[in-house]
Amino acid sequence: MPDFLYEKQFSGMVAGIDEAGRGPWAGPVAAGAVVFLNENIHPDLLSGLDDSKKLSAKKREKLYNLLIEEEEKGNLSCGLGWASAREIDEFNILQATFLAMRRAAENLKVKPEAALIDGNREPKNFICPCRTLIKGDSLSLSVSAASIIAKVSRDKLMCALAQKYPYYGFEKNAGYGTALHIEGLKKYGVCEEHRKSYKPIQAFLQA
């Protein structure tokens, strides 16, 4: 279970940072950043936070709401950042993810003195010193909280995009290449939110 062990290896405020949406064929990539300002946190958060991919949508939603409540109480700060499908095409998914992470950190109400970043790739010229943490969302409460912010926010956005582009099942697949998504691409082609640098989408563009 995640805890504050890694955060305590730094002095000052530490942001946990994680992304959601690197793999999908459509939509932006999202990044969350969370700084715990104290440990006076709702017990359901402390016991429930984990890698967002291990949790049900209902559990993620509950944890997301608790994070927002704790932010309103002044116990933590949440930041959210995006990089669009166009930016993914322009810069590549790794650089776009780093861009979203920077925007998430910049959108925090506090200025972190260090950042724990999920994964093994460290962004260059970040706004503060950073350290990568493989499986960080299973080890660090800050990174786990950031993964919830990113995942739930992105899922909400993809549901909204499904209203605008109703042919691809974005509300169910979040832009991943499911059978329903492929069927929509075959019938209706590529939309503005598709990542045109991704090989499966390029195949539809060339068909």
DRENRORO-895109 format. One record per atom (N, C-alpha, C): residue number from 0; residue in three letters; x, y, z. Coordinates in Angstrom, 3 decimals. Atoms other than C-alpha are relative to their C-alpha. Example, Ala and Ser with C-alpha at 12.3 -4.5 7.8 and 13.67 -1.06 7.14 Angstrom:
lumlum; guza; east; north; up
0; Ala; 0.890; -1.190; 0.000
0; Ala; 12.300; -4.500; 7.800
0; Ala; 0.900; 1.200; 0.000
1; Ser; -0.820; -1.190; -0.060
1; Ser; 13.670; -1.060; 7.140
1; Ser; -0.770; 1.090; 0.730
***
This chain:
lumlum; guza; east; north; up
0; Met; 0.844; -1.203; 0.000
0; Met; 0.000; 0.000; 0.000
0; Met; 0.879; 1.252; 0.000
1; Pro; -0.794; -1.234; 0.024
1; Pro; 1.259; 3.529; -0.748
1; Pro; 0.013; 0.695; 1.363
2; Asp; -0.121; -0.775; -1.235
2; Asp; 2.478; 5.721; 2.107
2; Asp; 0.804; 1.276; -0.306
3; Phe; -0.747; -1.246; 0.181
3; Phe; 4.511; 8.916; 2.668
3; Phe; 1.518; -0.197; 0.097
4; Leu; -1.427; 0.288; -0.166
4; Leu; 7.916; 7.194; 2.846
4; Leu; 0.866; 0.798; -0.973
5; Tyr; -0.828; -0.670; 1.010
5; Tyr; 9.224; 8.680; -0.412
5; Tyr; -0.083; 1.517; 0.125
6; Glu; 0.145; -1.450; -0.198
6; Glu; 7.816; 12.140; 0.267
6; Glu; 0.934; 0.483; 1.118
7; Lys; -0.781; -0.401; -1.174
7; Lys; 9.684; 12.189; 3.603
7; Lys; 1.504; -0.027; -0.257
8; Gln; -1.422; -0.030; 0.368
8; Gln; 13.001; 11.709; 1.812
8; Gln; 0.431; 1.392; -0.488
9; Phe; -0.273; -1.383; 0.404
9; Phe; 12.725; 15.369; 0.759
9; Phe; -0.377; 0.934; 1.144
10; Ser; 0.483; -1.032; -0.919
10; Ser; 12.437; 18.520; 2.827
10; Ser; -0.912; 0.924; -0.798
11; Gly; 0.928; -0.899; 0.693
11; Gly; 9.594; 20.867; 1.973
11; Gly; -1.119; -0.755; -0.694
12; Met; 1.195; 0.553; 0.645
12; Met; 6.503; 20.297; -0.154
12; Met; 0.376; -0.842; -1.223
13; Val; -0.292; 0.937; 1.090
13; Val; 6.592; 17.326; -2.524
13; Val; -1.282; -0.287; -0.777
14; Ala; 1.143; 0.314; 0.866
14; Ala; 4.229; 16.894; -5.477
14; Ala; 0.156; -1.410; -0.550
15; Gly; 0.071; 1.258; 0.735
15; Gly; 3.258; 13.455; -6.673
15; Gly; -0.623; 0.291; -1.359
16; Ile; 0.488; -0.285; 1.352
16; Ile; 2.705; 13.447; -10.448
16; Ile; -0.177; -1.303; -0.771
17; Asp; 0.260; 1.175; 0.834
17; Asp; 1.127; 10.851; -12.732
17; Asp; -0.864; 0.412; -1.173
18; Glu; 0.770; -0.311; 1.209
18; Glu; -0.500; 10.742; -16.154
18; Glu; -1.078; -1.051; -0.240
19; Ala; 1.002; 0.944; 0.491
19; Ala; -3.502; 9.083; -17.775
19; Ala; -0.210; 0.263; -1.482
20; Gly; 0.363; -0.157; 1.406
20; Gly; -4.102; 8.446; -21.442
20; Gly; 1.156; 0.022; -0.972
21; Arg; -1.088; 0.063; 0.978
21; Arg; -0.782; 7.683; -23.097
21; Arg; -0.344; -0.957; -1.146
22; Gly; 0.248; 1.045; 0.992
22; Gly; -2.106; 4.623; -24.923
22; Gly; -1.168; 0.200; -0.950
23; Pro; 1.171; -0.127; 0.872
23; Pro; -5.483; 5.703; -26.376
23; Pro; 0.323; 0.591; -1.371
24; Trp; -0.141; -0.504; 1.370
24; Trp; -5.903; 6.528; -30.055
24; Trp; -0.587; 1.396; -0.148
25; Ala; 0.709; -1.283; 0.109
25; Ala; -7.931; 9.670; -29.310
25; Ala; -0.003; 0.721; 1.334
26; Gly; 0.104; -0.834; -1.191
26; Gly; -8.226; 12.544; -26.876
26; Gly; 1.352; 0.447; 0.513
27; Pro; -1.244; -0.523; -0.561
27; Pro; -5.646; 14.440; -24.848
27; Pro; 0.616; -0.987; 0.990
28; Val; -0.603; 0.673; -1.144
28; Val; -3.190; 13.049; -22.326
28; Val; -0.166; 0.939; 1.192
29; Ala; 0.223; -0.796; -1.217
29; Ala; -3.889; 14.208; -18.769
29; Ala; 1.100; -0.304; 1.008
30; Ala; -0.921; 0.216; -1.123
30; Ala; -1.564; 14.658; -15.797
30; Ala; -0.596; 0.612; 1.250
31; Gly; 0.404; -0.519; -1.299
31; Gly; -2.386; 15.101; -12.142
31; Gly; 1.223; 0.287; 0.847
32; Ala; -1.040; -0.309; -0.977
32; Ala; -0.231; 16.685; -9.458
32; Ala; -0.685; 0.227; 1.351
33; Val; 0.603; -0.153; -1.334
33; Val; -1.002; 16.441; -5.736
33; Val; 1.098; 0.208; 1.032
34; Val; -0.871; -0.250; -1.155
34; Val; 0.777; 17.917; -2.712
34; Val; -0.846; -0.150; 1.258
35; Phe; 0.644; 0.099; -1.309
35; Phe; -0.322; 16.743; 0.734
35; Phe; 0.654; 1.027; 0.917
36; Leu; -0.520; -1.083; -0.836
36; Leu; 0.049; 19.766; 3.018
36; Leu; 0.107; -0.417; 1.464
37; Asn; -0.122; 0.602; -1.330
37; Asn; -0.439; 17.700; 6.177
37; Asn; -0.525; -1.432; -0.098
38; Glu; 0.461; 1.399; 0.014
38; Glu; -1.367; 14.151; 7.162
38; Glu; -1.355; -0.157; 0.665
39; Asn; 1.346; 0.021; -0.590
39; Asn; -4.750; 15.090; 8.618
39; Asn; -1.020; -0.278; -1.103
40; Ile; 0.749; 0.349; 1.201
40; Ile; -6.433; 13.259; 5.749
40; Ile; -1.085; -1.009; 0.348
41; His; 1.115; 0.944; -0.202
41; His; -9.744; 11.383; 5.579
41; His; 0.526; -1.442; -0.032
42; Pro; -0.521; 1.373; -0.057
42; Pro; -9.061; 7.746; 6.602
42; Pro; -0.333; -0.841; -1.238
43; Asp; 0.357; 0.758; 1.206
43; Asp; -10.890; 6.429; 3.513
43; Asp; 0.966; 0.295; -1.154
44; Leu; -1.008; -0.334; 1.013
44; Leu; -8.343; 8.262; 1.366
44; Leu; 1.293; -0.764; 0.271
45; Leu; -1.255; 0.650; -0.366
45; Leu; -5.361; 6.900; 3.255
45; Leu; -0.061; -1.510; -0.248
46; Ser; 0.118; 1.461; 0.178
46; Ser; -6.693; 3.335; 3.079
46; Ser; -0.367; -0.379; -1.429
47; Gly; 0.530; 0.347; 1.328
47; Gly; -8.176; 3.547; -0.422
47; Gly; 0.907; 0.301; -1.168
48; Leu; -0.848; -0.400; 1.126
48; Leu; -5.496; 5.210; -2.544
48; Leu; 0.902; -1.144; -0.439
49; Asp; -0.838; 1.037; 0.600
49; Asp; -3.680; 2.851; -4.894
49; Asp; 0.130; 0.344; -1.476
50; Asp; -0.084; -0.150; 1.455
50; Asp; -2.730; 2.545; -8.553
50; Asp; -1.419; 0.077; -0.555
51; Ser; 1.386; -0.225; 0.456
51; Ser; -5.865; 3.949; -10.258
51; Ser; -0.474; -1.115; -0.921
52; Lys; 0.397; 1.070; 0.927
52; Lys; -5.800; 1.097; -12.808
52; Lys; -0.489; -1.243; 0.743
53; Lys; 0.437; 1.158; -0.799
53; Lys; -6.387; -1.414; -9.982
53; Lys; -1.394; 0.202; 0.579
54; Leu; 1.248; -0.346; -0.677
54; Leu; -9.538; 0.364; -8.800
54; Leu; -1.163; 0.051; -0.976
55; Ser; 1.201; -0.119; 0.827
55; Ser; -13.088; 0.252; -10.106
55; Ser; -0.289; 1.472; -0.246
56; Ala; 0.370; -1.387; 0.317
56; Ala; -14.515; 3.385; -11.723
56; Ala; -0.730; 0.642; 1.180
57; Lys; 0.770; -0.522; -1.140
57; Lys; -16.870; 3.765; -8.740
57; Lys; 0.936; 0.386; 1.151
58; Lys; -0.955; -0.274; -1.084
58; Lys; -13.973; 3.580; -6.247
58; Lys; 0.856; 1.224; -0.353
59; Arg; -0.793; -1.170; 0.418
59; Arg; -11.906; 6.060; -8.282
59; Arg; -0.793; 1.283; 0.174
60; Glu; 0.867; -1.186; -0.116
60; Glu; -14.831; 8.488; -8.361
60; Glu; -0.130; 0.426; 1.459
61; Lys; 0.119; -0.307; -1.437
61; Lys; -15.250; 8.248; -4.579
61; Lys; 1.290; 0.647; 0.505
62; Leu; -1.284; -0.550; -0.438
62; Leu; -11.536; 8.875; -4.010
62; Leu; 0.231; 1.390; -0.587
63; Tyr; -0.116; -1.318; 0.637
63; Tyr; -11.575; 11.768; -6.492
63; Tyr; -0.788; 1.043; 0.791
64; Asn; 0.848; -0.935; -0.759
64; Asn; -14.444; 13.408; -4.590
64; Asn; 0.611; 0.307; 1.370
65; Leu; -0.656; -0.214; -1.293
65; Leu; -12.597; 12.906; -1.281
65; Leu; 1.215; 0.921; -0.148
66; Leu; -1.154; -0.870; 0.248
66; Leu; -9.462; 14.517; -2.757
66; Leu; -0.438; 1.455; -0.162
67; Ile; 0.508; -1.369; 0.195
67; Ile; -11.485; 17.559; -3.851
67; Ile; -0.472; 0.582; 1.330
68; Glu; 0.449; -0.463; -1.325
68; Glu; -13.078; 17.775; -0.372
68; Glu; 1.192; 0.378; 0.884
69; Glu; -1.187; -0.284; -0.823
69; Glu; -9.668; 17.607; 1.311
69; Glu; 0.725; 1.251; -0.496
70; Glu; -0.592; -1.229; 0.529
70; Glu; -8.389; 20.316; -1.020
70; Glu; -0.773; 1.212; 0.505
71; Glu; 0.832; -1.112; -0.477
71; Glu; -11.313; 22.535; -0.029
71; Glu; 0.247; 0.286; 1.484
72; Lys; -0.317; -0.173; -1.431
72; Lys; -10.372; 21.944; 3.637
72; Lys; 1.410; 0.556; 0.212
73; Gly; -1.362; -0.513; -0.115
73; Gly; -6.816; 23.071; 2.899
73; Gly; 1.036; -1.041; 0.382
74; Asn; -0.934; 1.062; -0.393
74; Asn; -5.211; 19.684; 3.571
74; Asn; 0.914; -0.455; -1.137
75; Leu; -0.830; 0.369; 1.151
75; Leu; -3.824; 19.195; 0.067
75; Leu; -0.290; 0.947; -1.154
76; Ser; 0.199; -0.804; 1.207
76; Ser; -3.474; 20.866; -3.315
76; Ser; 0.060; -0.924; -1.211
77; Cys; 0.064; 0.805; 1.227
77; Cys; -4.430; 19.316; -6.670
77; Cys; 0.225; 0.902; -1.213
78; Gly; -0.173; -0.681; 1.277
78; Gly; -3.263; 20.402; -10.116
78; Gly; -0.305; -0.969; -1.135
79; Leu; 0.345; 0.811; 1.167
79; Leu; -4.457; 19.148; -13.495
79; Leu; 0.592; 0.655; -1.234
80; Gly; -0.568; -0.521; 1.239
80; Gly; -2.685; 19.536; -16.825
80; Gly; -0.351; -0.896; -1.178
81; Trp; 0.371; 0.734; 1.219
81; Trp; -3.480; 18.513; -20.404
81; Trp; 1.010; 0.281; -1.110
82; Ala; -0.632; -0.247; 1.300
82; Ala; -1.710; 18.084; -23.710
82; Ala; -0.942; -0.598; -1.042
83; Ser; 1.031; 0.373; 0.970
83; Ser; -4.022; 17.902; -26.709
83; Ser; 0.492; -1.060; -0.988
84; Ala; -0.353; 0.955; 1.063
84; Ala; -4.121; 15.311; -29.495
84; Ala; 0.936; 0.654; -1.013
85; Arg; -0.873; -0.709; 0.949
85; Arg; -2.551; 17.963; -31.751
85; Arg; 1.422; 0.119; 0.558
86; Glu; -1.333; -0.098; -0.608
86; Glu; 0.312; 18.470; -29.283
86; Glu; 0.689; -1.357; 0.044
87; Ile; -0.562; 1.353; 0.050
87; Ile; 0.788; 14.703; -29.080
87; Ile; 0.569; -0.273; -1.393
88; Asp; -0.474; 0.184; 1.379
88; Asp; 1.080; 14.630; -32.886
88; Asp; 1.238; 0.851; -0.281
89; Glu; -1.107; -0.923; 0.284
89; Glu; 3.448; 17.600; -32.882
89; Glu; 1.283; -0.382; 0.718
90; Phe; -1.196; 0.185; -0.835
90; Phe; 5.802; 16.656; -30.055
90; Phe; 0.356; -1.455; 0.272
91; Asn; -0.003; 1.430; -0.347
91; Asn; 5.255; 12.844; -29.631
91; Asn; -0.587; -0.193; 1.395
92; Ile; 0.778; 0.224; -1.216
92; Ile; 3.448; 11.218; -26.732
92; Ile; 0.836; 0.215; 1.263
93; Leu; -0.821; -0.186; -1.194
93; Leu; 6.388; 11.256; -24.296
93; Leu; 0.149; 1.478; 0.328
94; Gln; -0.188; -1.430; -0.240
94; Gln; 7.089; 14.975; -24.734
94; Gln; -1.316; 0.685; 0.348
95; Ala; 1.322; -0.556; -0.334
95; Ala; 3.353; 15.774; -24.656
95; Ala; -0.378; -0.351; 1.435
96; Thr; 0.256; 0.394; -1.388
96; Thr; 3.066; 13.817; -21.398
96; Thr; 0.787; 0.886; 0.955
97; Phe; -0.804; -0.897; -0.840
97; Phe; 5.922; 15.863; -19.914
97; Phe; -0.605; 1.407; 0.040
98; Leu; 0.648; -1.312; 0.071
98; Leu; 4.132; 19.020; -21.077
98; Leu; -1.226; 0.038; 0.914
99; Ala; 1.178; 0.085; -0.876
99; Ala; 0.919; 17.917; -19.332
99; Ala; 0.426; -0.022; 1.469
100; Met; -0.497; 0.059; -1.388
100; Met; 2.921; 17.120; -16.171
100; Met; 0.455; 1.377; 0.482
101; Arg; -0.429; -1.358; -0.362
101; Arg; 4.518; 20.580; -16.176
101; Arg; -1.224; 0.881; 0.263
102; Arg; 1.214; -0.816; -0.177
102; Arg; 1.078; 22.195; -16.617
102; Arg; -0.724; -0.368; 1.284
103; Ala; 0.644; 0.427; -1.253
103; Ala; -0.323; 20.105; -13.753
103; Ala; 0.723; 0.585; 1.205
104; Ala; -0.787; -0.538; -1.120
104; Ala; 2.518; 21.166; -11.444
104; Ala; -0.172; 1.514; 0.101
105; Glu; 0.175; -1.461; 0.000
105; Glu; 2.116; 24.807; -12.492
105; Glu; -1.398; 0.402; 0.464
106; Asn; 1.369; -0.306; -0.413
106; Asn; -1.622; 24.602; -11.720
106; Asn; -0.269; -0.303; 1.474
107; Leu; 0.136; 0.152; -1.453
107; Leu; -1.023; 23.667; -8.083
107; Leu; -0.096; 1.383; 0.650
108; Lys; 0.105; -1.278; -0.723
108; Lys; -1.958; 26.401; -5.602
108; Lys; 1.250; 0.274; 0.832
109; Val; -1.260; -0.162; -0.729
109; Val; 1.396; 25.821; -3.886
109; Val; 1.147; -0.318; -0.959
110; Lys; -1.170; 0.278; 0.849
110; Lys; 4.897; 25.705; -5.369
110; Lys; 0.800; -1.136; 0.621
111; Pro; -0.734; 1.126; -0.591
111; Pro; 6.446; 22.271; -4.793
111; Pro; 1.509; 0.218; -0.074
112; Glu; -1.469; -0.076; -0.002
112; Glu; 10.100; 22.031; -3.862
112; Glu; 0.629; -1.240; -0.627
113; Ala; -0.467; 1.220; 0.664
113; Ala; 10.379; 18.537; -5.339
113; Ala; -1.220; -0.731; -0.557
114; Ala; 1.093; 0.776; 0.591
114; Ala; 8.321; 16.130; -7.432
114; Ala; 0.398; -1.464; -0.114
115; Leu; -0.131; 1.436; 0.236
115; Leu; 7.895; 12.362; -7.464
115; Leu; -0.831; -0.317; -1.235
116; Ile; 0.676; 0.221; 1.278
116; Ile; 7.030; 11.295; -11.004
116; Ile; -0.089; -1.489; -0.285
117; Asp; 0.202; 1.422; 0.268
117; Asp; 5.521; 7.915; -11.792
117; Asp; 0.735; -0.416; -1.274
118; Gly; -0.662; 0.524; 1.192
118; Gly; 7.589; 5.826; -14.206
118; Gly; 1.508; 0.084; 0.101
119; Asn; -1.468; 0.001; 0.011
119; Asn; 11.223; 5.806; -15.263
119; Asn; 0.601; 1.051; -0.928
120; Arg; -0.495; -1.063; 0.886
120; Arg; 11.475; 8.842; -17.560
120; Arg; -0.186; 1.345; 0.689
121; Glu; 0.021; -1.276; -0.724
121; Glu; 12.364; 12.201; -16.053
121; Glu; -0.100; 1.167; -0.975
122; Pro; 0.090; -1.162; 0.892
122; Pro; 11.186; 15.401; -17.744
122; Pro; 1.180; 0.940; 0.200
123; Lys; -1.113; -0.953; -0.060
123; Lys; 13.946; 17.879; -18.569
123; Lys; -0.529; 1.388; 0.363
124; Asn; 0.324; -1.401; -0.323
124; Asn; 13.929; 21.445; -17.202
124; Asn; -1.366; 0.135; 0.665
125; Phe; 1.279; -0.049; -0.704
125; Phe; 11.022; 20.763; -14.851
125; Phe; -0.012; 1.201; 0.949
126; Ile; 0.117; -1.216; -0.830
126; Ile; 9.723; 23.475; -12.509
126; Ile; 0.657; -0.166; 1.368
127; Cys; -0.679; 0.262; -1.267
127; Cys; 11.421; 21.802; -9.520
127; Cys; 0.823; -1.279; -0.168
128; Pro; -0.714; 1.270; 0.083
128; Pro; 13.893; 18.972; -8.865
128; Pro; -0.989; -1.165; 0.050
129; Cys; 0.933; 1.121; 0.001
129; Cys; 12.233; 15.636; -9.588
129; Cys; 0.730; -1.333; 0.038
130; Arg; -0.516; 1.364; -0.093
130; Arg; 12.736; 11.949; -9.039
130; Arg; -1.048; -0.937; -0.567
131; Thr; 0.949; 0.972; 0.539
131; Thr; 11.172; 9.105; -10.974
131; Thr; -0.177; -1.150; 0.993
132; Leu; 0.338; 1.088; -0.919
132; Leu; 9.486; 6.255; -9.123
132; Leu; -0.806; -1.034; -0.775
133; Ile; 0.706; 1.065; 0.728
133; Ile; 8.611; 3.044; -10.952
133; Ile; -1.090; -0.571; 0.900
134; Lys; 1.201; 0.405; -0.750
134; Lys; 5.125; 1.894; -9.884
134; Lys; -0.283; 0.958; 1.158
135; Gly; 0.172; -1.023; -1.026
135; Gly; 4.945; 5.153; -7.957
135; Gly; -1.412; 0.070; 0.543
136; Asp; 1.388; -0.090; -0.466
136; Asp; 1.150; 5.020; -7.800
136; Asp; -0.352; -1.124; 0.970
137; Ser; 0.195; 1.054; -1.004
137; Ser; 1.458; 1.829; -5.703
137; Ser; 0.878; 0.224; 1.231
138; Leu; -0.973; -0.212; -1.066
138; Leu; 4.213; 3.259; -3.463
138; Leu; -0.187; 1.315; 0.750
139; Ser; 0.076; -1.347; -0.571
139; Ser; 3.546; 6.961; -2.867
139; Ser; -1.448; 0.476; 0.018
140; Leu; 1.374; -0.510; -0.090
140; Leu; 0.286; 8.443; -1.607
140; Leu; -0.210; 1.199; -0.917
141; Ser; 0.133; -1.180; 0.864
141; Ser; 0.960; 11.673; -3.521
141; Ser; -0.151; -0.406; -1.465
142; Val; 0.075; 0.458; 1.392
142; Val; 1.555; 9.850; -6.816
142; Val; -1.322; -0.730; -0.243
143; Ser; 1.276; 0.703; 0.127
143; Ser; -1.466; 7.600; -6.220
143; Ser; -1.155; 0.989; -0.124
144; Ala; 1.047; -1.029; 0.068
144; Ala; -3.642; 10.662; -5.573
144; Ala; 0.023; 0.697; -1.356
145; Ala; -0.126; -0.636; 1.314
145; Ala; -2.286; 12.272; -8.751
145; Ala; -0.560; -0.892; -1.100
146; Ser; 0.521; 0.924; 1.017
146; Ser; -3.174; 9.143; -10.736
146; Ser; -1.524; 0.024; -0.018
147; Ile; 1.475; -0.086; -0.087
147; Ile; -6.786; 9.409; -9.493
147; Ile; -0.486; 1.286; -0.661
148; Ile; 0.381; -1.293; 0.594
148; Ile; -6.999; 13.103; -10.433
148; Ile; 0.080; -0.084; -1.524
149; Ala; -0.189; 0.073; 1.456
149; Ala; -5.625; 12.399; -13.921
149; Ala; -1.009; -0.928; -0.653
150; Lys; 0.861; 1.012; 0.621
150; Lys; -7.663; 9.264; -14.645
150; Lys; -1.471; 0.413; 0.011
151; Val; 1.423; -0.370; -0.096
151; Val; -11.045; 10.493; -13.388
151; Val; -0.289; 1.225; -0.862
152; Ser; 0.200; -1.212; 0.813
152; Ser; -10.628; 13.905; -15.043
152; Ser; -0.021; -0.349; -1.486
153; Arg; -0.045; 0.358; 1.424
153; Arg; -9.697; 12.318; -18.367
153; Arg; -1.246; -0.791; -0.398
154; Asp; 1.207; 0.772; 0.318
154; Asp; -12.583; 9.830; -18.229
154; Asp; -1.218; 0.921; -0.146
155; Lys; 1.108; -0.965; 0.094
155; Lys; -14.997; 12.722; -17.596
155; Lys; 0.062; 0.758; -1.331
156; Leu; -0.156; -0.733; 1.256
156; Leu; -13.573; 14.618; -20.560
156; Leu; -0.377; -0.878; -1.197
157; Met; 0.319; 0.889; 1.124
157; Met; -13.858; 11.582; -22.854
157; Met; -1.508; -0.241; -0.093
158; Cys; 1.469; 0.098; 0.027
158; Cys; -17.523; 11.222; -21.838
158; Cys; -0.606; 1.246; -0.652
159; Ala; 0.473; -1.238; 0.628
159; Ala; -18.023; 14.871; -22.826
159; Ala; 0.277; -0.020; -1.504
160; Leu; -0.334; 0.076; 1.425
160; Leu; -16.236; 14.283; -26.157
160; Leu; -0.910; -0.989; -0.730
161; Ala; 0.920; 0.969; 0.610
161; Ala; -18.560; 11.331; -26.766
161; Ala; -1.307; 0.666; -0.428
162; Gln; 1.195; -0.745; 0.406
162; Gln; -21.420; 13.844; -26.938
162; Gln; 0.235; 0.681; -1.348
163; Lys; -0.342; -0.697; 1.235
163; Lys; -19.628; 15.714; -29.715
163; Lys; 0.302; -0.972; -1.135
164; Tyr; -0.380; 1.029; 0.989
164; Tyr; -18.311; 12.597; -31.480
164; Tyr; -0.589; -1.335; 0.453
165; Pro; 0.708; 1.133; -0.604
165; Pro; -20.890; 9.886; -30.753
165; Pro; 0.259; -1.360; -0.647
166; Tyr; -0.127; 1.226; 0.797
166; Tyr; -19.590; 7.227; -33.161
166; Tyr; 1.044; -0.987; 0.509
167; Tyr; -1.192; 0.791; -0.330
167; Tyr; -16.557; 5.848; -31.345
167; Tyr; -0.041; -0.657; 1.385
168; Gly; 0.106; 0.596; -1.335
168; Gly; -17.757; 4.871; -27.863
168; Gly; 0.984; 0.553; 1.016
169; Phe; -0.983; -0.587; -0.909
169; Phe; -15.414; 7.309; -26.095
169; Phe; -0.435; -0.092; 1.465
170; Glu; 0.485; 0.062; -1.384
170; Glu; -17.655; 7.187; -23.008
170; Glu; 0.270; -1.372; 0.624
171; Lys; -0.268; 1.362; -0.497
171; Lys; -16.927; 3.422; -22.741
171; Lys; 1.485; -0.348; -0.083
172; Asn; -1.382; 0.454; 0.221
172; Asn; -13.376; 3.063; -24.102
172; Asn; 1.063; 1.061; 0.266
173; Ala; -0.930; -1.104; -0.305
173; Ala; -11.814; 6.449; -23.206
173; Ala; 1.009; 0.247; -1.122
174; Gly; -0.876; -0.238; 1.144
174; Gly; -10.285; 6.522; -26.696
174; Gly; 0.901; -1.162; -0.362
175; Tyr; -0.798; 1.184; 0.336
175; Tyr; -8.632; 3.099; -26.605
175; Tyr; -0.595; -0.710; -1.223
176; Gly; 0.379; 0.616; 1.272
176; Gly; -8.791; 0.941; -29.726
176; Gly; -0.864; -1.243; 0.140
177; Thr; 0.929; 1.123; -0.161
177; Thr; -11.761; -1.269; -28.868
177; Thr; -0.718; -0.303; -1.321
178; Ala; 0.757; 0.390; 1.201
178; Ala; -13.963; -3.088; -31.394
178; Ala; -1.005; 1.082; -0.389
179; Leu; 0.979; -1.060; 0.266
179; Leu; -16.621; -0.353; -31.057
179; Leu; 0.681; 1.223; -0.619
180; His; -0.765; -1.141; 0.521
180; His; -14.018; 2.349; -31.677
180; His; 0.406; -0.262; -1.460
181; Ile; -0.431; 0.367; 1.358
181; Ile; -12.692; 0.522; -34.755
181; Ile; -1.177; 0.035; -0.961
182; Glu; 1.212; -0.014; 0.836
182; Glu; -16.227; 0.102; -36.081
182; Glu; -0.371; 1.436; -0.369
183; Gly; 0.290; -1.414; 0.261
183; Gly; -16.791; 3.854; -35.728
183; Gly; 0.969; 0.608; -0.996
184; Leu; -1.008; -0.494; 0.941
184; Leu; -13.553; 4.600; -37.561
184; Leu; -0.273; -0.500; -1.415
185; Lys; 0.303; 0.572; 1.322
185; Lys; -14.544; 2.277; -40.406
185; Lys; -1.176; 0.717; -0.653
186; Lys; 1.228; -0.599; 0.551
186; Lys; -17.948; 3.931; -40.792
186; Lys; 0.125; 1.505; -0.205
187; Tyr; 0.044; -1.467; -0.009
187; Tyr; -17.211; 7.573; -40.044
187; Tyr; 1.362; 0.662; -0.172
188; Gly; -1.328; -0.561; 0.177
188; Gly; -13.464; 8.005; -40.427
188; Gly; 0.554; 0.622; 1.269
189; Val; -0.757; -0.581; -1.109
189; Val; -11.131; 10.016; -38.224
189; Val; -0.578; 1.361; 0.376
190; Cys; 0.509; -1.302; -0.455
190; Cys; -12.275; 12.969; -36.083
190; Cys; 1.150; 0.866; 0.503
191; Glu; -1.004; -0.970; -0.461
191; Glu; -10.448; 16.021; -34.716
191; Glu; 0.784; -0.499; 1.205
192; Glu; -0.645; 0.438; -1.244
192; Glu; -9.637; 14.236; -31.460
192; Glu; 0.901; -1.211; -0.190
193; His; -0.870; 1.155; 0.209
193; His; -7.801; 11.317; -33.062
193; His; 1.461; 0.425; -0.114
194; Arg; -1.442; -0.251; 0.032
194; Arg; -4.024; 11.134; -32.695
194; Arg; 0.545; -0.510; -1.337
195; Lys; -0.314; 0.367; 1.386
195; Lys; -2.950; 11.182; -36.306
195; Lys; 1.425; -0.535; -0.170
196; Ser; -1.355; 0.559; 0.048
196; Ser; 0.649; 10.226; -35.488
196; Ser; 0.030; -1.469; 0.436
197; Tyr; 0.054; 1.393; -0.444
197; Tyr; -0.504; 6.865; -34.076
197; Tyr; -0.252; -0.916; -1.194
198; Lys; 0.054; 0.879; 1.173
198; Lys; -0.084; 3.968; -36.505
198; Lys; -1.404; -0.494; -0.331
199; Pro; 1.357; 0.454; 0.370
199; Pro; -3.670; 2.582; -36.235
199; Pro; -0.835; 1.101; -0.664
200; Ile; 0.739; -1.117; 0.587
200; Ile; -5.068; 6.044; -37.037
200; Ile; 0.566; 0.336; -1.369
201; Gln; -0.611; -0.220; 1.321
201; Gln; -2.573; 6.530; -39.870
201; Gln; -0.543; -0.992; -1.007
202; Ala; 0.531; 1.026; 0.922
202; Ala; -3.864; 3.281; -41.361
202; Ala; -1.379; 0.385; -0.510
203; Phe; 1.340; -0.444; 0.436
203; Phe; -7.415; 4.701; -41.423
203; Phe; 0.095; 1.223; -0.906
204; Leu; -0.176; -1.178; 0.856
204; Leu; -6.178; 7.966; -42.919
204; Leu; 0.457; -0.386; -1.414
205; Gln; -0.525; 0.421; 1.295
205; Gln; -4.448; 6.077; -45.715
205; Gln; -0.926; -0.949; -0.743
206; Ala; 0.907; 0.998; 0.611
206; Ala; -7.323; 3.663; -46.370
206; Ala; -0.805; 0.631; -1.143
***
